[in-house]
Amino acid sequence: MGILDWTILCATLLFIVGYGVWKTKGSKNVDDYVRGGRQAKWWTIGFSVMATQASAITFLSTPGQAFHDGMGFVQFYFGLPIAMIIICMVFVPLYHKLKVYTAYEFLETRFDLKTRSLAAILFLIQRGLAAGITIFAPSIILSAVLGWDLFTLNIIIGILVIIYTVSGGTNAVNVTQKQQMFIIMLGMFLTFFFILGSLPADINLNKALKIAGASDKLNVLDFSFNTKSRYTFWSGITGGLFLALAYFGTDQSQVQRYLSGKSVRESQLGLVFNGIFKIPMQFFILLVGVMVFVFYQYNPSPLNFNPAATQAVMESEAAPRYLELDKRHKILEIDKKMAQDKFSAALSRKEYDAIMQAKHEIVSINTKDSTNRAAAKALIKEANDAIETNDKDYVFIHFILNNLPKGLIGLLLAVILSAAMSSTASELNALGTITALDLYKRNKKEKQTDEHYVLASKGFTLLWGIVAIAIACVANLFDNLIQLVNIIGSIFYGNVLGIFLLAFFFKFIKGNAVFFAAILTQIIVIVLYYNLIHVYPSGQEKLGYLWLNFIGSALVIVLAMLFESFDRLLKKPPIRV
């Protein structure tokens, strides 16, 4: 990184923090601090909702996912537009009608205090963990690639977010996320066109896509009914639908975004905007990853993209064997480039037999390359069991630092850190609100002023910021946390969504039945996750984690109905003869 990169990086981050503090200073009451005075326009809501979901992991992992596995990950989002329609029709009007500050406030109105508190606590657990991970994920990658101190990075990201989130509350999160989304998409578009311009002169976009297709990187749809597969069309529109319903309909980090809307219509338009543009955005980010794959068909790539993993194995007794694999890797890269040249020439001549022959050759080389990379990962694991061997999250950052021109490197690093800040800010904002209003205020007997609860919200936001930094700082004691954000959500979201569906559509079910059904459901889902997913290596799970959302929702509904029926049976007076 040069002086220009550092200047762009620092100026971008300081502008976001300063702008957020300046635009939102002086929140004097709970409504201003928690709901932004309900003045947000639909485009502010739409960008804020998208930025909240698009963490740094999205922009680090998604291109790497496409590099290794192709475009199939986009199926994860297929249920989202349907979810947006349901939320606009059911959730948004009800929340606005009741004038709630939090999603869980509604549950007390419908059920009782203990059900509200349980849902709030489940949210605090999973979102508190996620807040730490959204800080840790970019930190661990930037630390490994740039050699920056991990502990310092965690603290820097955390403090930057805390400054404007504590200062301005929901409004600060909303206004900064518009700037962050602009920076993020600008960086991704510039990267896409840079890659296209860096390919050989005879390779245009059409040819680049055909080259990617020859390596099966453009297989978007999988209509198989394989429940073990993480991403299929059916898991996307079922498990993905339930995950999106739970996330956007019941997760306070998202609910708080559209509760700030000026009207029901503004909130609905913001969510519709997200439903329309989220899939194209994710498709484009995956396409950038595919273009990175095409770039590395013509340019050298490392055997493993995680430099810490390479260093670990080179300092071990396995170094000679790793060097042998690396030598084989370099030979395969030469073969790969020659095969791509044959394929490109055959495309230009429109010779079908030559195209198919070159394609078979590419597939064969890719199979050998995958086998070689897998052997390298096994050696890394043998050298140091604590090192992350899955290098998907390192592909894009490696490309940025080793191939982009000066200035664009700083911008892309600003993209990654902006994405980390935007999602973490929403999470801290929601965590502070839930703690202050659903737990502290609801259980405090003495009546207090609005200023007191604004200070309480700020205090709890600061506290959760410190907790998130602490989680990020000890996250390296655990394994594969970078991949667990959606899994953590799936463990809890289905259950919470089921509670809300019971509240909306099952009027005969009371609080006790829901409370005990939710506790039992959460235990069952955790057991299922551990026995069918956690104990198996990545890719060999017995159940795709997206199905946990559907299972949790269905299970809590069925159990609540059984408990309610049993309770009514016990209370039914005996029949007199």
Summary of the structure (lengths in Angstrom):
residues: 577
radius of gyration: 25.0
end to end distance: 89.5
largest distance: 94.6
contacts: 2141
relative contact order: 0.18
helix: 80%
strand: 0%
